Amino acid sequence: MNKDSNNQNPISTEPYKGVRDFYPEDMTVQNYIFDIWRKSAKKFGYEEYSASILEPAELYRAKSGEEIVNEQTYTFTDRGDREVTLRPEMTPTLARMISAKRKSLTFPIRWFSMPNLFRYEQPQRGRVREHFQFNADIFGIASTDAEIEIISLANETVLSYGLKPKDFEILINSRKLMDFITRDVLSLDSDKSHKLSKLIDRKNKLPADVFEMGIKEIIGDKADAFLTLLNSQNFEEFTNSLQKTSGEQDGIREIKEVIKGLEDLGITNVRFDQTLMRGFDYYTGVVFEVFDTDPKNRRALFGGGRYDDLLAIFDGEKIPAVGFGSGDVTARDIMEIRDLLPKNSKSADVYICPTDIPYKPFANDLAQIVRNSGFSASVDYTTKKIGDKIKYADKKNIPLVIVVGENEKNSGKFSIKKLSSGESVETDADNLVKILREIIK
């Protein structure tokens, strides 16, 4: 027996766990962040691209890693019996796009995007199940000039948030160097090497004794020597403990070149961190993170690195590539902590209030003049008292109000009231735009 629809439990107004609703005040902040991302990328000559949120699941299994697909993605079978994933990251999609038109594209390629991404993980501060991410990538440059440029772009973006260089640091390491140590120095097979890299990546999230026990389980009798190496206090101490073989020297050289190149650009808040691994399997060289130094928000703001082999999964050909990703949630957090978010955004430049129904056409005419001049205008069509209409404009942070009634309609003259000061400027339709340009600067 069907229940009466009126007796059914009402549908919850809460969003799905881990995702967000964006009310207008939230969109103001979101668009502010997007604007910083877009301006920063374009300063460096990057072009914007986009793609669908749906991808074949095999794309992520191939290079992001089985753990990402099996434990952290929204993966399902569609009606055509195809396994599909809501993208958890953008780099594999970008690699697919570049490979699809490789022969017609002109290299080097500098592209950026601001996609929404999905991860099935436990929501917490700074981490949700759906977020937007700033991605920037450069293809076709094999030298460390690419790393220096992409890290410079990340640095520029964080400065554009309003942070100072002392507010964050840029951590750098090399997967090439660390992979050489685990495979060639420690003689680990690919499975153990992979487990070790994942464990190192989680070092700062684990108790010291748990971490050390994990290292010993993977490495065995070489664990103590490796832990000593891993606990080195700086780059010099770390490198002095290594053998002077070509495999290690390549990674060391690249780290030195990147740090020197950034210093030459005036970016001096760079620090070597041998525990930085980055979670994705596709990184092949230098990896980096931009890290907030505020005790209330110590976390990565940007992360990326070199991934020269990723495009080979499509047609066997490699293309040098370096890129990064940075989420909108962390961007909002760091600006909120430092009181850098925009406030009191206006919904329009001018609020036009007819005193009665017969004066609405005149109000609409003035609104069109305002809009055609490049400013924004909103007309109050309610029957509220004029005082209430002005209060509404003030609440919406609309700076200017025009009231039109019988006198204004008959004379063609009206006043523009500045709500911040209470001052009024009298004008007419012919001079309205001129006055607005003087007031709104």
Secondary structure, DSSP 8 states (H G I E B T S, - for coil): ----GGGS-----S--TT-----HHHHHHHHHHHHHHHHHHHHTT-EE----SEEEHHHHHHHT-HHHHHHHSEEEE-TTS-EEEE-S-SHHHHHHHHHHTTTTS-SSEEEEE--EEE--S--BTTB-SEEEEEEEEEES--STHHHHHHHHHHHHHHHHTT--GGGEEEEEEEHHHHHHIIIIIS---HHHHHHHHHHHHTGGGS-HHHHHHHHHHHHGGGHHHHHHHHT-SSHHHHHHTS---HHHHHHHHHHHHHHHHHHHTT---EEE-TT---S-TT--SEEEEEEE--GGG-SEEEEEEE-TTTTHHHHS----EEEEEEEHHHHHHHHHHTT-S--S--S-SEEEEESSGGGHHHHHHHHHHHHHTT--EEE--S---HHHHHHHHHHTT--EEEEE-HHHHHHSEEEEEETTT--EEEEEGGGHHHHHHHH--
